[in-house]
Amino acid sequence: MRKLAAMTACIVLTAAGAVSAAVGGGDITLKNKGGDVLFSHEAHVDGMQLACTECHDKLYLSSKQHAAVTMKQMQKGKSCGACHNGKKAFSVKGACAKCHKK
């Protein structure tokens, strides 16, 4: 009986940990001279109800590929600029403080 109770407790704690874990990759801080950018997977996945596949396997194939992306590249639709173009989401042009924190 004690073994069953212990196993049940382990299963419940494991499930609770999985549920409370951060969505996807959690928050990612991108270091930048213009002010660090905090990317929140939760805001994009839960908040905007985007599927992981909307970015991964299309825009973001590897972290090395997107280690350094310029604002000029984003304004041409690369990286974040693929969605943050003023149509799908707020534009990367002129909205510095929405992403960059000093």
MIPAMAR-283992 format. One record per residue: residue number from 1; x, y, z of N, C-alpha, C, CB in turn. Coordinates in steps of 0.001 Angstrom, whole numbers, plus 500000, padded with zeros to 6 digits. Glycine has a CB too. Example, Ala and Ser with C-alpha at 12.3 -4.5 7.8 and 13.67 -1.06 7.14 Angstrom:
BEGIN
resi neast nnorth nup caeast canorth caup ceast cnorth cup cbeast cbnorth cbup
1 513190 494310 507800 512300 495500 507800 513200 496700 507800 511308 495527 509046
2 512850 497750 507080 513670 498940 507140 512900 500030 507870 514084 499402 505725
! end
This chain:
BEGIN
resi neast nnorth nup caeast canorth caup ceast cnorth cup cbeast cbnorth cbup
1 500828 498797 500000 500000 500000 500000 500867 501260 500000 499061 500002 501216
2 501966 501214 500782 502852 502375 500837 503552 502592 499501 503887 502205 501952
3 503908 501490 498838 504559 501603 497530 503634 502256 496522 504999 500227 497023
4 502364 501864 496556 501379 502442 495645 501221 503934 495910 500024 501729 495788
5 501162 504318 497179 501033 505731 497538 502269 506506 497099 500815 505890 499055
6 503444 505931 497279 504694 506589 496885 504764 506746 495370 505911 505792 497392
7 504369 505712 494633 504384 505786 493173 503392 506828 492678 504063 504418 492559
8 502233 506866 493292 501216 507851 492909 501736 509260 493157 499901 507618 493691
9 502379 509474 494294 502928 510793 494625 503992 511194 493604 503525 510794 496053
10 504845 510254 493215 505885 510546 492214 505274 510938 490879 506805 509335 492026
11 504248 510216 490466 503586 510512 489192 502940 511889 489235 502530 509440 488865
12 502262 512205 490329 501599 513500 490469 502629 514629 490459 500766 513546 491767
13 503731 514465 491190 504763 515503 491237 505440 515683 489885 505806 515162 492296
14 505677 514595 489193 506280 514674 487863 505349 515403 486900 506606 513265 487330
15 504076 515065 486923 503102 515719 486043 502976 517194 486379 501731 515038 486151
16 502962 517531 487666 502850 518931 488073 504063 519714 487602 502700 519047 489600
17 505230 519105 487665 506444 519771 487193 506394 520029 485706 507668 518943 487526
18 505892 519070 484959 505791 519231 483509 504801 520325 483144 505379 517916 482853
19 503694 520399 483865 502678 521407 483586 503189 522797 483911 501407 521119 484376
20 503981 522932 484988 504448 524252 485395 505714 524678 484652 504700 524268 486886
21 506279 523804 483844 507494 524138 483098 507201 525220 482070 508072 522888 482406
22 508211 525964 481706 508060 527033 480716 507672 526444 479365 509367 527853 480591
23 506913 527203 478614 506488 526792 477284 507701 526752 476373 505405 527746 476721
24 507822 525670 475624 508910 525557 474657 510256 525778 475289 508717 526533 473538
25 510977 526743 474800 512312 527046 475303 512324 528089 476396 513175 527500 474188
26 511162 528464 476902 511115 529482 477948 511514 530843 477418 512017 529096 479101
27 511970 531694 478322 512415 533025 477931 513864 532955 477471 512258 534029 479099
28 514175 533697 476432 515534 533749 475901 515957 535209 475862 515628 533090 474478
29 517091 535508 476477 517621 536866 476441 518654 536954 475327 518244 537268 477813
30 518404 537852 474407 519317 538086 473286 520113 539345 473605 518540 538227 471916
31 521405 539196 473791 522275 540322 474135 522420 541239 472927 523668 539824 474615
32 522304 542552 473177 522341 543512 472090 522867 544846 472595 520951 543681 471467
33 523703 545516 471799 524243 546824 472185 523135 547858 472361 525248 547314 471138
34 522077 547733 471598 520960 548673 471666 520008 548384 472807 520205 548657 470377
35 520328 547402 473621 519471 546978 474729 519076 545535 474509 518212 547881 474853
36 519213 544736 475552 518883 543319 475437 517426 543113 475046 519174 542604 476747
37 517171 542019 474343 515818 541662 473911 515426 540378 474644 515738 541477 472339
38 514295 540407 475319 513780 539219 475985 512725 538604 475077 513190 539560 477400
39 513024 537412 474563 512051 536695 473731 511319 535717 474620 512741 535958 472529
40 510004 535804 474647 509182 534925 475456 508448 533925 474572 508187 535736 476291
41 508817 532645 474717 508073 531606 473994 506613 531614 474452 508713 530198 474223
42 506371 531818 475746 505014 531791 476276 504136 532860 475619 505037 531987 477791
43 504676 534073 475466 503901 535152 474847 503534 534823 473407 504684 536462 474894
44 504415 534138 472708 504166 533808 471310 503307 532554 471156 505481 533620 470582
45 503583 531526 471957 502856 530257 471831 501485 530344 472493 503667 529108 472451
46 501455 530739 473772 500181 530830 474481 499444 532126 474161 500408 530723 475979
47 500164 533231 474258 499541 534540 474061 499003 534761 472660 500521 535610 474376
48 499803 534412 471658 499393 534615 470272 498876 533332 469631 500552 535161 469464
49 498913 532258 470380 498444 530942 469944 499096 530486 468641 496940 530963 469776
50 500421 530642 468619 501189 530181 467466 501662 528753 467716 502395 531122 467188
51 501659 527957 466699 502198 526602 466799 503713 526684 466664 501583 525658 465705
52 504416 525793 467330 505888 525771 467261 506365 525749 465816 506450 524551 468016
53 505658 524996 464978 506071 524820 463578 505915 526088 462742 505269 523707 462946
54 505232 527097 463269 505117 528348 462520 506445 529094 462465 504048 529239 463143
55 507335 528801 463408 508663 529434 463418 509766 528402 463213 508891 530186 464740
56 509653 527310 463942 510698 526289 463851 510474 525412 462629 510731 525428 465128
57 511555 525102 461990 511609 524377 460719 511321 525292 459541 510620 523219 460727
58 511070 526570 459809 510916 527549 458725 511909 528689 458976 509429 528094 458642
59 511594 529527 459956 512440 530691 460240 513669 530336 461059 511643 531744 460967
60 513488 529489 462049 514558 529194 463003 514934 527727 462943 514137 529573 464427
61 515919 527436 462123 516365 526055 461961 517414 525688 462993 516916 525837 460563
62 518222 526672 463406 519243 526420 464417 519576 527734 465115 520521 525786 463784
63 520081 527638 466340 520438 528852 467069 521637 529548 466423 520747 528522 468536
64 522547 528798 465819 523703 529392 465155 523278 530243 463963 524673 528302 464701
65 522256 529790 463274 521773 530489 462083 521261 531885 462441 520660 529675 461397
66 520742 532046 463650 520138 533316 464043 520867 533966 465207 518689 533110 464405
67 522158 533697 465322 522949 534254 466417 523027 535777 466323 524358 533654 466412
68 523160 536311 465128 523272 537759 464955 522467 538177 463733 524759 538194 464811
69 521372 538846 463983 520522 539344 462904 520408 540850 463093 519099 538647 462901
70 520646 541597 462055 520593 543057 462157 519157 543554 461993 521508 543708 461097
71 518927 544780 462460 517621 545401 462286 517322 545572 460795 517564 546765 463017
72 518349 545871 460027 518174 546031 458579 517661 544725 457959 519512 546459 457911
73 518227 543588 458393 517765 542287 457895 516319 542028 458327 518686 541153 458405
74 516004 542372 459575 514629 542159 460045 513636 543021 459283 514527 542457 461538
75 514025 544239 458943 513151 545124 458178 512907 544593 456773 513747 546522 458107
76 513769 543675 456334 513593 543031 455028 512899 541674 455170 514955 542857 454331
77 512374 541377 456374 511594 540155 456557 512354 538965 457097 510997 539778 455288
78 513590 539149 457497 514360 538049 458075 514045 537929 459568 515885 538264 457852
79 514226 536756 460120 514091 536494 461553 512761 537050 462084 515280 537113 462326
80 512808 537850 463133 511585 538393 463758 510755 539198 462760 511947 539280 464964
81 511441 539822 461806 510773 540662 460815 509843 539911 459882 511787 541371 460009
82 509916 538574 459884 508991 537792 459056 507548 538008 459510 509349 536290 459114
83 507359 538171 460806 506007 538427 461346 505855 539877 461810 505707 537471 462520
84 506928 540428 462381 506870 541801 462895 507127 542772 461747 507908 542018 464046
85 506123 542841 460875 506218 543640 459653 505151 544725 459575 506112 542742 458443
86 504400 544899 460658 503335 545901 460680 502008 545368 460179 503733 547087 459858
87 501998 544146 459664 500763 543520 459178 500355 542377 460108 500945 542998 457726
88 501227 541402 460256 500956 540271 461147 501100 540681 462611 501902 539102 460832
89 502120 541455 462899 502419 541929 464259 503065 543305 464136 503364 540922 465036
90 503241 543971 465273 503827 545309 465223 505153 545273 464462 504037 545867 466652
91 505452 546366 463796 506644 546449 462954 507908 546606 463788 506520 547612 461978
92 509018 546083 463280 510311 546271 463932 510820 547696 463713 511334 545249 463403
93 510219 548420 462780 510625 549805 462515 509999 550741 463543 510220 550233 461081
94 510849 551495 464239 510366 552549 465126 509717 552086 466414 509414 553372 464406
95 509779 550833 466725 509172 550324 467956 510242 549711 468866 508078 549278 467629
96 511383 550389 468953 512563 549862 469648 512253 549404 471081 513656 550922 469678
97 511561 550251 471849 511327 549969 473266 510396 548768 473495 510744 551197 473937
98 509671 548328 472467 508820 547151 472639 509643 545889 472817 507887 546995 471450
99 510843 545882 472281 511699 544698 472360 512989 544943 473142 512039 544223 470972
100 513612 546097 472898 514914 546385 473499 514731 547042 474865 515753 547294 472573
101 515341 546429 475871 515285 546968 477242 516688 547421 477627 514736 545897 478267
102 516792 548591 478149 518106 549126 478592 518407 548657 479989 518134 550674 478541
! end
